[in-house]
Amino acid sequence: MHTEAVHQSQFVVLNESTTPVLSRLSFHAEEPFAATVAFRTERGRWIEWTFARDLLVEGLDEPAGLGDVRVRPDLSEDDDFLTLEIESPDGYASFELEREDIRTFLEASYELVPLGEESAHFDVDGLIEEISNV
């Protein structure tokens, strides 16, 4: 069976809490530039953020992101972790992600859409049609 998506679940630490939060990273070939991270709330709902897959790639080695999603290796006290920061008008959260989990997720996404070949998998005409039919 061939799939066009990669999903990876893991527990992450939110704002230095002692209680881990279930998270899920997702990548879909039909959206080759994007990755989505979702966090399960206490009420069983999922809160999702979509951002450039490149942020994860760059964030493995150096701070990446200028907007509401940032990935930084240098804020974590342990080299085995990355810090994912999310900011919105409603608040701020930081999560520690295992660096090896991010590498594994990215490698699986490269099998679907190799890095640098995103444009070949992106349906520009479909996006234009979707936007113009609003």
N, CA, C and O atoms as CSV, one atom per row, in Angstrom:
chain,resi,resn,atom,element,x,y,z
A,1,MET,N,N,0.850,-1.186,0.000
A,1,MET,CA,C,0.000,0.000,0.000
A,1,MET,C,C,0.887,1.238,0.000
A,1,MET,O,O,1.799,1.349,0.819
A,2,HIS,N,N,0.628,2.162,-0.907
A,2,HIS,CA,C,1.400,3.391,-1.019
A,2,HIS,C,C,0.626,4.534,-0.362
A,2,HIS,O,O,-0.578,4.680,-0.574
A,3,THR,N,N,1.312,5.326,0.419
A,3,THR,CA,C,0.668,6.454,1.079
A,3,THR,C,C,1.296,7.753,0.614
A,3,THR,O,O,2.457,7.779,0.204
A,4,GLU,N,N,0.545,8.810,0.675
A,4,GLU,CA,C,1.019,10.133,0.284
A,4,GLU,C,C,1.183,11.035,1.491
A,4,GLU,O,O,1.219,12.258,1.355
A,5,ALA,N,N,1.282,10.434,2.681
A,5,ALA,CA,C,1.395,11.232,3.895
A,5,ALA,C,C,2.295,10.525,4.908
A,5,ALA,O,O,2.447,9.304,4.897
A,6,VAL,N,N,2.880,11.340,5.778
A,6,VAL,CA,C,3.700,10.838,6.872
A,6,VAL,C,C,3.125,11.419,8.150
A,6,VAL,O,O,2.879,12.622,8.232
A,7,HIS,N,N,2.911,10.571,9.149
A,7,HIS,CA,C,2.437,11.032,10.458
A,7,HIS,C,C,3.349,10.432,11.521
A,7,HIS,O,O,3.720,9.260,11.449
A,8,GLN,N,N,3.696,11.231,12.482
A,8,GLN,CA,C,4.542,10.756,13.576
A,8,GLN,C,C,4.037,11.345,14.879
A,8,GLN,O,O,3.936,12.564,15.017
A,9,SER,N,N,3.721,10.492,15.824
A,9,SER,CA,C,3.239,10.957,17.125
A,9,SER,C,C,4.346,10.820,18.165
A,9,SER,O,O,5.177,9.914,18.099
A,10,GLN,N,N,4.334,11.728,19.112
A,10,GLN,CA,C,5.302,11.685,20.200
A,10,GLN,C,C,4.782,12.517,21.359
A,10,GLN,O,O,3.897,13.355,21.188
A,11,PHE,N,N,5.329,12.282,22.521
A,11,PHE,CA,C,5.021,13.130,23.661
A,11,PHE,C,C,6.064,14.228,23.735
A,11,PHE,O,O,7.255,13.971,23.565
A,12,VAL,N,N,5.621,15.454,23.990
A,12,VAL,CA,C,6.514,16.596,24.102
A,12,VAL,C,C,6.255,17.292,25.432
A,12,VAL,O,O,5.220,17.093,26.067
A,13,VAL,N,N,7.203,18.097,25.828
A,13,VAL,CA,C,7.074,18.845,27.072
A,13,VAL,C,C,6.657,20.265,26.728
A,13,VAL,O,O,7.317,20.925,25.926
A,14,LEU,N,N,5.578,20.741,27.319
A,14,LEU,CA,C,5.043,22.069,27.067
A,14,LEU,C,C,5.476,23.026,28.164
A,14,LEU,O,O,5.242,22.780,29.347
A,15,ASN,N,N,6.111,24.122,27.759
A,15,ASN,CA,C,6.491,25.189,28.695
A,15,ASN,C,C,7.128,24.655,29.978
A,15,ASN,O,O,6.809,25.115,31.074
A,16,GLU,N,N,8.019,23.693,29.835
A,16,GLU,CA,C,8.767,23.114,30.958
A,16,GLU,C,C,7.868,22.424,31.987
A,16,GLU,O,O,8.259,22.277,33.145
A,17,SER,N,N,6.683,22.005,31.581
A,17,SER,CA,C,5.762,21.287,32.464
A,17,SER,C,C,6.306,19.889,32.745
A,17,SER,O,O,7.150,19.384,32.005
A,18,THR,N,N,5.830,19.282,33.793
A,18,THR,CA,C,6.232,17.910,34.089
A,18,THR,C,C,5.313,16.901,33.413
A,18,THR,O,O,5.627,15.711,33.379
A,19,THR,N,N,4.187,17.353,32.876
A,19,THR,CA,C,3.238,16.471,32.199
A,19,THR,C,C,3.434,16.561,30.690
A,19,THR,O,O,3.282,17.639,30.116
A,20,PRO,N,N,3.766,15.454,30.039
A,20,PRO,CA,C,3.951,15.512,28.586
A,20,PRO,C,C,2.622,15.685,27.848
A,20,PRO,O,O,1.558,15.319,28.347
A,21,VAL,N,N,2.717,16.249,26.654
A,21,VAL,CA,C,1.565,16.499,25.792
A,21,VAL,C,C,1.725,15.639,24.544
A,21,VAL,O,O,2.809,15.585,23.963
A,22,LEU,N,N,0.654,14.967,24.127
A,22,LEU,CA,C,0.703,14.174,22.903
A,22,LEU,C,C,0.719,15.119,21.710
A,22,LEU,O,O,-0.116,16.018,21.604
A,23,SER,N,N,1.673,14.906,20.817
A,23,SER,CA,C,1.756,15.723,19.612
A,23,SER,C,C,1.818,14.814,18.392
A,23,SER,O,O,2.112,13.623,18.491
A,24,ARG,N,N,1.531,15.419,17.226
A,24,ARG,CA,C,1.564,14.670,15.976
A,24,ARG,C,C,2.126,15.580,14.891
A,24,ARG,O,O,1.602,16.668,14.653
A,25,LEU,N,N,3.182,15.137,14.244
A,25,LEU,CA,C,3.712,15.828,13.071
A,25,LEU,C,C,3.137,15.161,11.837
A,25,LEU,O,O,3.035,13.936,11.780
A,26,SER,N,N,2.757,15.967,10.840
A,26,SER,CA,C,2.197,15.419,9.609
A,26,SER,C,C,2.797,16.119,8.405
A,26,SER,O,O,3.102,17.311,8.436
A,27,PHE,N,N,2.957,15.342,7.341
A,27,PHE,CA,C,3.389,15.870,6.052
A,27,PHE,C,C,2.548,15.183,4.994
A,27,PHE,O,O,2.392,13.963,5.023
A,28,HIS,N,N,2.002,15.956,4.055
A,28,HIS,CA,C,1.185,15.424,2.966
A,28,HIS,C,C,1.803,15.840,1.643
A,28,HIS,O,O,2.133,17.010,1.449
A,29,ALA,N,N,1.961,14.894,0.740
A,29,ALA,CA,C,2.611,15.160,-0.545
A,29,ALA,C,C,1.889,16.233,-1.354
A,29,ALA,O,O,2.522,16.954,-2.125
A,30,GLU,N,N,0.562,16.347,-1.186
A,30,GLU,CA,C,-0.170,17.357,-1.956
A,30,GLU,C,C,0.085,18.778,-1.428
A,30,GLU,O,O,-0.281,19.754,-2.082
A,31,GLU,N,N,0.702,18.894,-0.263
A,31,GLU,CA,C,1.132,20.184,0.292
A,31,GLU,C,C,2.629,20.085,0.588
A,31,GLU,O,O,3.032,20.068,1.751
A,32,PRO,N,N,3.453,20.019,-0.462
A,32,PRO,CA,C,4.858,19.637,-0.295
A,32,PRO,C,C,5.742,20.637,0.441
A,32,PRO,O,O,6.834,20.278,0.880
A,33,PHE,N,N,5.304,21.862,0.582
A,33,PHE,CA,C,6.113,22.857,1.283
A,33,PHE,C,C,5.804,22.904,2.779
A,33,PHE,O,O,6.524,23.552,3.539
A,34,ALA,N,N,4.747,22.227,3.202
A,34,ALA,CA,C,4.230,22.412,4.560
A,34,ALA,C,C,4.374,21.172,5.435
A,34,ALA,O,O,4.385,20.037,4.959
A,35,ALA,N,N,4.483,21.434,6.715
A,35,ALA,CA,C,4.386,20.402,7.752
A,35,ALA,C,C,3.363,20.916,8.757
A,35,ALA,O,O,3.187,22.125,8.905
A,36,THR,N,N,2.702,20.015,9.434
A,36,THR,CA,C,1.712,20.403,10.439
A,36,THR,C,C,2.059,19.729,11.754
A,36,THR,O,O,2.388,18.543,11.797
A,37,VAL,N,N,1.981,20.501,12.814
A,37,VAL,CA,C,2.141,19.941,14.147
A,37,VAL,C,C,0.813,20.133,14.868
A,37,VAL,O,O,0.209,21.204,14.802
A,38,ALA,N,N,0.368,19.096,15.551
A,38,ALA,CA,C,-0.895,19.148,16.295
A,38,ALA,C,C,-0.629,18.720,17.728
A,38,ALA,O,O,0.192,17.841,17.987
A,39,PHE,N,N,-1.333,19.355,18.650
A,39,PHE,CA,C,-1.200,19.056,20.067
A,39,PHE,C,C,-2.568,18.701,20.621
A,39,PHE,O,O,-3.554,19.386,20.351
A,40,ARG,N,N,-2.621,17.637,21.393
A,40,ARG,CA,C,-3.887,17.206,21.983
A,40,ARG,C,C,-4.123,17.973,23.284
A,40,ARG,O,O,-3.253,18.029,24.153
A,41,THR,N,N,-5.301,18.554,23.399
A,41,THR,CA,C,-5.641,19.329,24.587
A,41,THR,C,C,-6.236,18.419,25.656
A,41,THR,O,O,-6.498,17.240,25.416
A,42,GLU,N,N,-6.439,18.980,26.821
A,42,GLU,CA,C,-7.045,18.219,27.924
A,42,GLU,C,C,-8.440,17.727,27.577
A,42,GLU,O,O,-8.887,16.703,28.094
A,43,ARG,N,N,-9.116,18.440,26.718
A,43,ARG,CA,C,-10.494,18.074,26.345
A,43,ARG,C,C,-10.551,17.107,25.160
A,43,ARG,O,O,-11.630,16.810,24.648
A,44,GLY,N,N,-9.393,16.619,24.731
A,44,GLY,CA,C,-9.358,15.651,23.646
A,44,GLY,C,C,-9.392,16.251,22.262
A,44,GLY,O,O,-9.421,15.514,21.277
A,45,ARG,N,N,-9.388,17.560,22.157
A,45,ARG,CA,C,-9.333,18.228,20.851
A,45,ARG,C,C,-7.880,18.351,20.415
A,45,ARG,O,O,-6.963,18.255,21.231
A,46,TRP,N,N,-7.682,18.565,19.124
A,46,TRP,CA,C,-6.342,18.785,18.581
A,46,TRP,C,C,-6.237,20.231,18.119
A,46,TRP,O,O,-7.131,20.747,17.448
A,47,ILE,N,N,-5.144,20.875,18.482
A,47,ILE,CA,C,-4.839,22.227,17.998
A,47,ILE,C,C,-3.703,22.076,17.004
A,47,ILE,O,O,-2.662,21.505,17.326
A,48,GLU,N,N,-3.902,22.595,15.777
A,48,GLU,CA,C,-2.925,22.406,14.707
A,48,GLU,C,C,-2.281,23.717,14.277
A,48,GLU,O,O,-2.900,24.781,14.300
A,49,TRP,N,N,-1.006,23.602,13.882
A,49,TRP,CA,C,-0.260,24.705,13.292
A,49,TRP,C,C,0.426,24.167,12.046
A,49,TRP,O,O,1.085,23.128,12.097
A,50,THR,N,N,0.277,24.864,10.935
A,50,THR,CA,C,0.938,24.482,9.693
A,50,THR,C,C,2.013,25.518,9.392
A,50,THR,O,O,1.794,26.721,9.532
A,51,PHE,N,N,3.169,25.031,8.980
A,51,PHE,CA,C,4.303,25.913,8.728
A,51,PHE,C,C,5.205,25.266,7.686
A,51,PHE,O,O,4.977,24.122,7.292
A,52,ALA,N,N,6.224,25.986,7.239
A,52,ALA,CA,C,7.133,25.482,6.212
A,52,ALA,C,C,7.955,24.308,6.726
A,52,ALA,O,O,8.525,24.367,7.815
A,53,ARG,N,N,8.010,23.255,5.946
A,53,ARG,CA,C,8.845,22.093,6.297
A,53,ARG,C,C,10.298,22.529,6.473
A,53,ARG,O,O,11.030,21.958,7.282
A,54,ASP,N,N,10.711,23.542,5.715
A,54,ASP,CA,C,12.079,24.053,5.814
A,54,ASP,C,C,12.442,24.522,7.222
A,54,ASP,O,O,13.613,24.488,7.599
A,55,LEU,N,N,11.456,24.956,8.002
A,55,LEU,CA,C,11.758,25.381,9.371
A,55,LEU,C,C,12.331,24.219,10.188
A,55,LEU,O,O,13.254,24.407,10.980
A,56,LEU,N,N,11.784,23.034,9.994
A,56,LEU,CA,C,12.310,21.866,10.699
A,56,LEU,C,C,13.706,21.516,10.200
A,56,LEU,O,O,14.592,21.181,10.986
A,57,VAL,N,N,13.893,21.597,8.877
A,57,VAL,CA,C,15.199,21.283,8.281
A,57,VAL,C,C,16.260,22.225,8.837
A,57,VAL,O,O,17.295,21.779,9.331
A,58,GLU,N,N,16.001,23.525,8.758
A,58,GLU,CA,C,16.961,24.519,9.231
A,58,GLU,C,C,17.124,24.468,10.750
A,58,GLU,O,O,18.229,24.622,11.270
A,59,GLY,N,N,16.016,24.250,11.450
A,59,GLY,CA,C,16.026,24.261,12.905
A,59,GLY,C,C,16.821,23.140,13.538
A,59,GLY,O,O,17.127,23.202,14.729
A,60,LEU,N,N,17.166,22.110,12.767
A,60,LEU,CA,C,18.017,21.048,13.311
A,60,LEU,C,C,19.393,21.582,13.709
A,60,LEU,O,O,20.007,21.089,14.655
A,61,ASP,N,N,19.874,22.601,12.974
A,61,ASP,CA,C,21.233,23.085,13.178
A,61,ASP,C,C,21.345,24.528,13.644
A,61,ASP,O,O,22.351,24.913,14.238
A,62,GLU,N,N,20.309,25.336,13.375
A,62,GLU,CA,C,20.376,26.750,13.740
A,62,GLU,C,C,18.966,27.286,13.936
A,62,GLU,O,O,18.001,26.685,13.464
A,63,PRO,N,N,18.839,28.416,14.631
A,63,PRO,CA,C,17.508,28.999,14.811
A,63,PRO,C,C,16.848,29.279,13.463
A,63,PRO,O,O,17.489,29.793,12.547
A,64,ALA,N,N,15.566,28.940,13.346
A,64,ALA,CA,C,14.832,29.139,12.095
A,64,ALA,C,C,13.448,29.689,12.407
A,64,ALA,O,O,12.819,29.308,13.394
A,65,GLY,N,N,12.987,30.586,11.554
A,65,GLY,CA,C,11.654,31.146,11.683
A,65,GLY,C,C,11.669,32.526,12.285
A,65,GLY,O,O,12.348,32.788,13.278
A,66,LEU,N,N,10.903,33.411,11.662
A,66,LEU,CA,C,10.789,34.786,12.134
A,66,LEU,C,C,9.370,35.119,12.544
A,66,LEU,O,O,9.137,36.149,13.177
A,67,GLY,N,N,8.434,34.285,12.202
A,67,GLY,CA,C,7.029,34.563,12.452
A,67,GLY,C,C,6.512,33.907,13.708
A,67,GLY,O,O,7.167,33.911,14.750
A,68,ASP,N,N,5.322,33.342,13.592
A,68,ASP,CA,C,4.673,32.770,14.769
A,68,ASP,C,C,5.123,31.346,15.085
A,68,ASP,O,O,4.737,30.799,16.118
A,69,VAL,N,N,5.933,30.732,14.215
A,69,VAL,CA,C,6.495,29.412,14.484
A,69,VAL,C,C,8.011,29.503,14.325
A,69,VAL,O,O,8.515,29.954,13.297
A,70,ARG,N,N,8.731,29.066,15.366
A,70,ARG,CA,C,10.194,29.095,15.343
A,70,ARG,C,C,10.733,27.775,15.886
A,70,ARG,O,O,10.166,27.195,16.813
A,71,VAL,N,N,11.828,27.311,15.301
A,71,VAL,CA,C,12.494,26.093,15.753
A,71,VAL,C,C,13.930,26.469,16.093
A,71,VAL,O,O,14.628,27.095,15.296
A,72,ARG,N,N,14.359,26.075,17.293
A,72,ARG,CA,C,15.680,26.492,17.759
A,72,ARG,C,C,16.382,25.361,18.493
A,72,ARG,O,O,15.829,24.795,19.436
A,73,PRO,N,N,17.590,25.030,18.071
A,73,PRO,CA,C,18.345,24.031,18.830
A,73,PRO,C,C,19.012,24.630,20.069
A,73,PRO,O,O,19.358,23.897,20.995
A,74,ASP,N,N,19.190,25.921,20.095
A,74,ASP,CA,C,20.007,26.544,21.137
A,74,ASP,C,C,19.259,26.892,22.419
A,74,ASP,O,O,19.898,27.295,23.391
A,75,LEU,N,N,17.949,26.756,22.465
A,75,LEU,CA,C,17.220,27.054,23.691
A,75,LEU,C,C,17.089,25.838,24.597
A,75,LEU,O,O,16.774,25.970,25.780
A,76,SER,N,N,17.328,24.678,24.053
A,76,SER,CA,C,17.219,23.463,24.846
A,76,SER,C,C,18.510,23.257,25.635
A,76,SER,O,O,19.602,23.533,25.138
A,77,GLU,N,N,18.376,22.778,26.846
A,77,GLU,CA,C,19.546,22.505,27.676
A,77,GLU,C,C,20.246,21.214,27.247
A,77,GLU,O,O,21.389,20.979,27.640
A,78,ASP,N,N,19.593,20.390,26.463
A,78,ASP,CA,C,20.116,19.096,26.037
A,78,ASP,C,C,20.232,19.090,24.515
A,78,ASP,O,O,19.274,19.440,23.825
A,79,ASP,N,N,21.388,18.698,23.981
A,79,ASP,CA,C,21.607,18.677,22.532
A,79,ASP,C,C,20.705,17.697,21.802
A,79,ASP,O,O,20.585,17.762,20.578
A,80,ASP,N,N,20.066,16.782,22.540
A,80,ASP,CA,C,19.185,15.801,21.913
A,80,ASP,C,C,17.801,16.371,21.614
A,80,ASP,O,O,16.960,15.684,21.034
A,81,PHE,N,N,17.558,17.627,22.009
A,81,PHE,CA,C,16.238,18.229,21.855
A,81,PHE,C,C,16.294,19.528,21.062
A,81,PHE,O,O,17.311,20.222,21.040
A,82,LEU,N,N,15.187,19.834,20.420
A,82,LEU,CA,C,14.962,21.118,19.762
A,82,LEU,C,C,13.822,21.807,20.495
A,82,LEU,O,O,12.990,21.150,21.120
A,83,THR,N,N,13.789,23.120,20.418
A,83,THR,CA,C,12.681,23.872,20.981
A,83,THR,C,C,11.817,24.391,19.845
A,83,THR,O,O,12.312,25.063,18.940
A,84,LEU,N,N,10.539,24.083,19.889
A,84,LEU,CA,C,9.558,24.608,18.942
A,84,LEU,C,C,8.764,25.667,19.688
A,84,LEU,O,O,8.141,25.376,20.709
A,85,GLU,N,N,8.784,26.901,19.180
A,85,GLU,CA,C,8.048,27.999,19.800
A,85,GLU,C,C,6.883,28.375,18.894
A,85,GLU,O,O,7.043,28.500,17.680
A,86,ILE,N,N,5.722,28.553,19.489
A,86,ILE,CA,C,4.526,28.968,18.761
A,86,ILE,C,C,3.955,30.175,19.483
A,86,ILE,O,O,3.783,30.178,20.702
A,87,GLU,N,N,3.666,31.208,18.688
A,87,GLU,CA,C,3.145,32.441,19.271
A,87,GLU,C,C,1.962,32.921,18.448
A,87,GLU,O,O,1.972,32.853,17.219
A,88,SER,N,N,0.948,33.405,19.140
A,88,SER,CA,C,-0.228,33.962,18.474
A,88,SER,C,C,-0.759,35.088,19.351
A,88,SER,O,O,-0.268,35.282,20.463
A,89,PRO,N,N,-1.752,35.834,18.874
A,89,PRO,CA,C,-2.356,36.858,19.729
A,89,PRO,C,C,-2.955,36.271,21.009
A,89,PRO,O,O,-3.136,36.981,21.999
A,90,ASP,N,N,-3.261,34.967,20.980
A,90,ASP,CA,C,-3.859,34.311,22.142
A,90,ASP,C,C,-2.846,33.807,23.157
A,90,ASP,O,O,-3.222,33.443,24.271
A,91,GLY,N,N,-1.552,33.778,22.790
A,91,GLY,CA,C,-0.581,33.298,23.762
A,91,GLY,C,C,0.686,32.772,23.133
A,91,GLY,O,O,0.926,32.922,21.935
A,92,TYR,N,N,1.492,32.149,23.979
A,92,TYR,CA,C,2.806,31.640,23.599
A,92,TYR,C,C,2.988,30.254,24.214
A,92,TYR,O,O,2.546,29.993,25.333
A,93,ALA,N,N,3.643,29.375,23.465
A,93,ALA,CA,C,3.974,28.051,23.997
A,93,ALA,C,C,5.314,27.617,23.419
A,93,ALA,O,O,5.647,27.946,22.280
A,94,SER,N,N,6.065,26.887,24.202
A,94,SER,CA,C,7.307,26.292,23.704
A,94,SER,C,C,7.274,24.806,24.027
A,94,SER,O,O,6.799,24.391,25.085
A,95,PHE,N,N,7.785,24.021,23.099
A,95,PHE,CA,C,7.781,22.566,23.223
A,95,PHE,C,C,9.180,22.046,22.981
A,95,PHE,O,O,9.901,22.575,22.135
A,96,GLU,N,N,9.570,21.027,23.704
A,96,GLU,CA,C,10.820,20.341,23.435
A,96,GLU,C,C,10.526,19.103,22.605
A,96,GLU,O,O,9.701,18.269,22.978
A,97,LEU,N,N,11.217,18.994,21.464
A,97,LEU,CA,C,11.058,17.868,20.551
A,97,LEU,C,C,12.379,17.118,20.467
A,97,LEU,O,O,13.442,17.738,20.456
A,98,GLU,N,N,12.324,15.809,20.410
A,98,GLU,CA,C,13.554,15.039,20.271
A,98,GLU,C,C,14.113,15.218,18.860
A,98,GLU,O,O,13.423,14.983,17.868
A,99,ARG,N,N,15.366,15.635,18.793
A,99,ARG,CA,C,16.033,15.904,17.509
A,99,ARG,C,C,15.979,14.675,16.592
A,99,ARG,O,O,15.729,14.815,15.395
A,100,GLU,N,N,16.206,13.495,17.129
A,100,GLU,CA,C,16.199,12.290,16.308
A,100,GLU,C,C,14.807,12.004,15.745
A,100,GLU,O,O,14.695,11.508,14.624
A,101,ASP,N,N,13.751,12.304,16.491
A,101,ASP,CA,C,12.386,12.145,15.982
A,101,ASP,C,C,12.143,13.075,14.795
A,101,ASP,O,O,11.494,12.693,13.821
A,102,ILE,N,N,12.661,14.287,14.880
A,102,ILE,CA,C,12.487,15.236,13.771
A,102,ILE,C,C,13.257,14.745,12.547
A,102,ILE,O,O,12.752,14.817,11.427
A,103,ARG,N,N,14.464,14.252,12.754
A,103,ARG,CA,C,15.244,13.703,11.622
A,103,ARG,C,C,14.493,12.542,10.963
A,103,ARG,O,O,14.404,12.474,9.737
A,104,THR,N,N,13.961,11.644,11.767
A,104,THR,CA,C,13.219,10.491,11.240
A,104,THR,C,C,11.996,10.957,10.449
A,104,THR,O,O,11.722,10.446,9.363
A,105,PHE,N,N,11.258,11.933,11.002
A,105,PHE,CA,C,10.091,12.469,10.318
A,105,PHE,C,C,10.491,13.096,8.979
A,105,PHE,O,O,9.845,12.843,7.962
A,106,LEU,N,N,11.546,13.909,8.972
A,106,LEU,CA,C,11.978,14.563,7.742
A,106,LEU,C,C,12.427,13.541,6.705
A,106,LEU,O,O,12.094,13.680,5.528
A,107,GLU,N,N,13.170,12.528,7.109
A,107,GLU,CA,C,13.602,11.507,6.163
A,107,GLU,C,C,12.408,10.800,5.525
A,107,GLU,O,O,12.426,10.511,4.329
A,108,ALA,N,N,11.381,10.522,6.311
A,108,ALA,CA,C,10.174,9.897,5.759
A,108,ALA,C,C,9.472,10.837,4.787
A,108,ALA,O,O,8.938,10.396,3.769
A,109,SER,N,N,9.470,12.139,5.098
A,109,SER,CA,C,8.834,13.107,4.184
A,109,SER,C,C,9.627,13.237,2.885
A,109,SER,O,O,9.042,13.463,1.826
A,110,TYR,N,N,10.964,13.096,2.956
A,110,TYR,CA,C,11.797,13.167,1.745
A,110,TYR,C,C,11.525,12.001,0.808
A,110,TYR,O,O,11.700,12.123,-0.404
A,111,GLU,N,N,11.094,10.864,1.366
A,111,GLU,CA,C,10.750,9.728,0.510
A,111,GLU,C,C,9.533,10.037,-0.346
A,111,GLU,O,O,9.412,9.533,-1.462
A,112,LEU,N,N,8.630,10.862,0.170
A,112,LEU,CA,C,7.441,11.263,-0.588
A,112,LEU,C,C,7.747,12.419,-1.532
A,112,LEU,O,O,7.387,12.386,-2.709
A,113,VAL,N,N,8.417,13.442,-1.003
A,113,VAL,CA,C,8.779,14.627,-1.786
A,113,VAL,C,C,10.201,15.015,-1.382
A,113,VAL,O,O,10.411,15.593,-0.315
A,114,PRO,N,N,11.179,14.695,-2.236
A,114,PRO,CA,C,12.553,15.036,-1.896
A,114,PRO,C,C,12.734,16.541,-1.687
A,114,PRO,O,O,12.072,17.358,-2.327
A,115,LEU,N,N,13.633,16.880,-0.789
A,115,LEU,CA,C,13.950,18.277,-0.513
A,115,LEU,C,C,14.445,18.931,-1.792
A,115,LEU,O,O,15.323,18.396,-2.468
A,116,GLY,N,N,13.889,20.077,-2.121
A,116,GLY,CA,C,14.253,20.798,-3.336
A,116,GLY,C,C,13.370,20.479,-4.528
A,116,GLY,O,O,13.457,21.148,-5.558
A,117,GLU,N,N,12.511,19.456,-4.403
A,117,GLU,CA,C,11.630,19.070,-5.506
A,117,GLU,C,C,10.165,19.362,-5.204
A,117,GLU,O,O,9.273,18.817,-5.855
A,118,GLU,N,N,9.918,20.216,-4.223
A,118,GLU,CA,C,8.549,20.526,-3.813
A,118,GLU,C,C,7.720,21.115,-4.956
A,118,GLU,O,O,6.544,20.784,-5.107
A,119,SER,N,N,8.328,21.977,-5.750
A,119,SER,CA,C,7.587,22.650,-6.842
A,119,SER,C,C,7.006,21.661,-7.840
A,119,SER,O,O,5.936,21.898,-8.400
A,120,ALA,N,N,7.701,20.560,-8.064
A,120,ALA,CA,C,7.224,19.547,-9.011
A,120,ALA,C,C,5.981,18.823,-8.495
A,120,ALA,O,O,5.261,18.198,-9.274
A,121,HIS,N,N,5.727,18.902,-7.194
A,121,HIS,CA,C,4.586,18.216,-6.583
A,121,HIS,C,C,3.471,19.178,-6.178
A,121,HIS,O,O,2.484,18.769,-5.567
A,122,PHE,N,N,3.630,20.444,-6.516
A,122,PHE,CA,C,2.673,21.459,-6.078
A,122,PHE,C,C,1.748,21.832,-7.229
A,122,PHE,O,O,2.217,22.169,-8.315
A,123,ASP,N,N,0.458,21.775,-7.005
A,123,ASP,CA,C,-0.553,22.065,-8.021
A,123,ASP,C,C,-0.917,23.558,-7.985
A,123,ASP,O,O,-1.871,23.954,-7.314
A,124,VAL,N,N,-0.155,24.372,-8.706
A,124,VAL,CA,C,-0.384,25.816,-8.724
A,124,VAL,C,C,-1.752,26.137,-9.324
A,124,VAL,O,O,-2.469,26.994,-8.808
A,125,ASP,N,N,-2.116,25.454,-10.408
A,125,ASP,CA,C,-3.411,25.702,-11.043
A,125,ASP,C,C,-4.566,25.399,-10.085
A,125,ASP,O,O,-5.552,26.134,-10.039
A,126,GLY,N,N,-4.435,24.317,-9.327
A,126,GLY,CA,C,-5.466,23.984,-8.349
A,126,GLY,C,C,-5.587,25.032,-7.267
A,126,GLY,O,O,-6.693,25.347,-6.829
A,127,LEU,N,N,-4.462,25.577,-6.827
A,127,LEU,CA,C,-4.481,26.631,-5.811
A,127,LEU,C,C,-5.141,27.895,-6.353
A,127,LEU,O,O,-5.948,28.517,-5.664
A,128,ILE,N,N,-4.806,28.271,-7.567
A,128,ILE,CA,C,-5.410,29.459,-8.184
A,128,ILE,C,C,-6.915,29.280,-8.324
A,128,ILE,O,O,-7.683,30.204,-8.059
A,129,GLU,N,N,-7.336,28.087,-8.741
A,129,GLU,CA,C,-8.768,27.815,-8.870
A,129,GLU,C,C,-9.457,27.902,-7.509
A,129,GLU,O,O,-10.537,28.481,-7.391
A,130,GLU,N,N,-8.835,27.330,-6.493
A,130,GLU,CA,C,-9.411,27.360,-5.148
A,130,GLU,C,C,-9.549,28.796,-4.635
A,130,GLU,O,O,-10.573,29.159,-4.057
A,131,ILE,N,N,-8.531,29.591,-4.846
A,131,ILE,CA,C,-8.561,30.985,-4.380
A,131,ILE,C,C,-9.572,31.821,-5.159
A,131,ILE,O,O,-10.271,32.650,-4.577
A,132,SER,N,N,-9.652,31.611,-6.451
A,132,SER,CA,C,-10.530,32.424,-7.284
A,132,SER,C,C,-12.012,32.025,-7.166
A,132,SER,O,O,-12.885,32.777,-7.601
A,133,ASN,N,N,-12.298,30.874,-6.594
A,133,ASN,CA,C,-13.687,30.426,-6.432
A,133,ASN,C,C,-14.232,30.686,-5.026
A,133,ASN,O,O,-15.235,30.095,-4.626
A,134,VAL,N,N,-13.586,31.546,-4.301
A,134,VAL,CA,C,-14.013,31.820,-2.920
A,134,VAL,C,C,-15.283,32.616,-2.900
A,134,VAL,O,O,-15.791,32.940,-1.827
